[in-house]
Amino acid sequence: GPQLPPELLGLGSYGHSFFARASGLPSESAPWPQVQPSMLAKIGTSSCAGQGLKGRGVFRSPSLCFWQPPRLPPLTRLSPNAYADRLRGLVIPTPENLKYEGSQSSVMLREFASRCERATDLHFPPLSAQLRSLRTLTHGAPLRNGDYFCTRHSNLGGAVQVAFHLLTGSSDVPASDEVLAATHRALKRIVCDCHRCHVAELTLPLLLLDLGASESSLPYALAQRRAENAMRALKGALTELADELAPSEQPGLQVLNLVLPLSCSHSINAGLASVAETTLTFIRHSFQCV
């Protein structure tokens, strides 16, 4: 139990505000009675018990119930949407040759940074501070294609709490339909991280390319093959996670949102062949879907 100092116990506690008498709690107007040896000798005798303790000084060990309750600081009301009902993650493909902030950063990262700057993050450092810390830590060993790092956020209205910044190939090289083995391994690690950290929902750009010209300029055939290769890599990551789970264990990652370029919706509206339709067909044949 708690260790109380000697002056708060027994005779040493007499006369303090946490001392209680049988005649009532102490008050400023009524002084404390003088301690008389005869009174101490009589306490506990039958005659004293018969007369009661009214008006007599009684010594008791102090108890927490006689102390004033602590004055807690006022509660800080946080936004109910800071974390929502479950954690959500976002994969941000970033070309490895681009800086992580400033006008030369990737299109998707610039858009993400602008949204982070709209509200102050009261729990985690700002995105710019997290990126500066990353550059300091990786100064001697720069990150390369297939590496990724995470930033945490609580100021995005519950939409995203963690961002996985996945480094992809250089933006100076035209995109191809191939998804590198390093990206395959990165997807497996991201899926496992989501499971271990209880990130229940993950949003993933299916082509694993930065938004803008590198994504929308892909020809249909090239984009279709790249989407299928990305789906194969994602299926391999999910299969590896399922193999590691116990028979009665549920995966922490429960929802995957696959995002395709805006041009895919334009193709559907125009009645043209779309990567969205071919991707849906691939999912139905490759995954256990109802």
N, C-alpha and C positions, 0 to 999 in steps of 0.2 A: 504494500500500500504506500501512499505518499508519506514522506518523512517530514514531520513538522518540527520546527525549532523548539527548544525547551521553553522559551518565553511564551509560547502559545498554548502550553499545556498546564493543567493543575493550578497550583497556587500562583505560578508565574503569570497566568493569564488573567488574574483577577483585576478588574477595573478597566479592561479593554472593551471596545465596542462589540466584540463578538462573544462577550460573557453574558449569560442569561441567569436571572434570579427567579426563584419561585414566586416572588412578589410582582414579577413583570419585567419587561425589557428595560434596560437603562434609558434614562432620559437626561437631557441637559439640566432640567430644573431640579431633579432629585439627585443629591450626591450619593456616592457609593458608601455603604456602611463600613465602619471601621472593623477590621478583623480582630476579634477577641479570642484569646486562648480558650476561655470557658465555652464560648460558642462552638469552637472546633471540637471540644471534648463532648459536648452534648449532641452534636449531629450524629445520628445513627442510633441513639439510645431509644428506649421504648417511650420515655416521657416526652422526648422531642417528637417522636413519631406520632404520639397521641395528640399533641397540640398542633401538629401540622407545621409546615415550614413558612407559613405566611409571615412576611415581614422580616425574615431572617436572611442573612447572607448565605448563599449556597454556592459551593465551588463545583464547577463542571468543566470537563475537558471541552474545548471549543469544537464545534462541528461546522462543516461547510454550510449547513442549512442556516446558520446564523450570520453568515457573511453576506455582504452586499453582492448581488449578481454582477458579473463583469459587464462592462459597457462595451459592446462590440461595435466596430465601425459600421456605418450604413452600408447596406448591400449595393453592389454595383450591378445594375440591370444591363445584361448583355442581350444582343439581338437573338431571338429564338431561332434565327436561320443561320447562325454561325456554323453549326455543324450538322444541322438537319437531323433526320432520323437515322442516317447511316453515312459512312464516309464514301466520298466519290473521288475518283482519280481521272486524270486527263493525260494522254500521251501527246507530247509536243515534238514532232520531228524537227530537228535543227541541223542544217548543214554544218559540217565540222569546220569549214573555212570561215564561217561568219562569227563575229563577236556576239557575246551574250546580251549586250545592251547597246543602246545608241541607235543611230540611223542605219547602221549596217547590219543590224540583227535580222533574224528571219522574220517573215511576214506574220506567221502565227504567233511567234514570241512577242512581237511588237503589239499585236492586238491583245494578247494576254496581259502584257504589262500595262497597257492603257486601262484595262478593266481593274487591275489591282490598284491602280493609283486613284481610283474614284472614291475609295473609302479607306480610312486608316485601319491597319491591322493591329489590334490591341494584344494579340497573343504571340505572334511571330514577327521576326524582323521583316522589313519591306523586301520585295522581290529584288530590288537593286542591291541591297545589302547582302542578301543570300548569294547572289551571283558574284559579288566582289569577294566574298569569303571563299567561294568555290575556286575562283581564279588564283587566289593566294595559296590555297591548299594544293592545287595542281600545277603550280608554276614549274616545278622540276620535272613533272611527268604529265604533259598535256593529255587531255582526253582525246580519243580518236573515234573513228567510225565504229559503231557497235557499242560504245560506252553510253552510259546514261547517268543522270543525277536527279535528285528529287528536291523540290521546294515545297514548303508547307504554307497554307493560307487559311485564314478564318474570316476574311472580309469580302467574300464573293457570294454572299447570300445563300450559302449552303449548296451552291451548284457544284463547286470543286473545292476540295480540301488539300489535295496533293497533286502535284504536277510532275510527271516523269519526262524529263527532257532527254529525248533519244537522239543521239548524234548520228546523222546519216552521211551519205557521200557528199562530195563537194558540189556546190551549186554551179561551178564552172563546167562541170562535166554533164552532158545531157543524160537525163534519166533513162534507165533501161527497164526491161521487164524482170530483171533478176533481183531477188532479195538476197543479199549476202548472208553467208553463214554467221557472221558476227551479229547481224540483226536477228537471225533466228535465235541465237543464244541470249541476246538481250531481251527478246520477247518472253522467253522461258523464265528469265530472272524476274522480269516485271510481274508476270502472272504469279510467281511464287511469293514475291514481296507483297502483292495485294492480298494473298491468302493469309500470310503470317501477320500482316498489319491490319487485318479486318477491313480492307477497302472493298466494299461490297459491290461497287459499280465502277466500271472503267470505260471511258470513251476513247476510241482508237481510230485515227484516220487510216482507212483501210489500205490506201496506196503507200503509206509510210513516207510521204513526201510533204515538204512545206507547202503551204497554201500559195496560190499565185501562179506565175507562169510555168514553174516546174511541174505543177500538178495538172492544170487545165490544158496545157499544150500537148499532152500525150495523145497520140493517135488512138483510135478505139481499140484496135487489135493489141497494141502495146499495153494500154491501160487494163484490158481484160486479162492478159496473161500475168501482169504484175499483181492484180487483185487476187487471182487464183493462187499465185505463189505466196502472197501474204497470208491468205487463208490457210494454206498448207502449213506455214510456219506457226500460225496461231493454233491450229489444230494440234500440232506437235507439242506446243507448250501446254495446252489444256490436257492432253493425254498424259504428259509427264506428271502434271499435278494430280490427276486422278489416280495414277499408279502409286503415288506416295501417300494417299489418304487411307486411313483405316476404313474397314467395311462400314462402320457406323458413323464415320466422321463426315460432316458436311463442309463443302468448300467455303472459304471466306469470301471468295469472289463469286458473285451470284448473277451479275448482269454485265453484258458486254454490248456497248453501243458502237456500231461500225459506221463511220462517216465517210461518204463519198463526195467527190467534187460537185459543186453546184451545177456544172455542165451536164451531169448525168440526168438531173431533173429536166433540163431543157431538152435533152434527147428524147425523154419519155413523152413530154408534151408535144414534140414534133413528130412523134410516131416513128422515130429512128431506133436503131439498135442501141441499147444502153448497157453500161457496165453494171448498173444496179440490177437489171433483170438477169444477166448472166451470173452475177454474184449470188443472187437468191437461188438460182437453179443449182449452182455449185454447193451451196450450203445444204439444200434439201437432199442432195445425193451423197454428200460427204459426212454429214453430221446426223445424229439420231434425232430427227425432227418429226413432229406429228403433222 
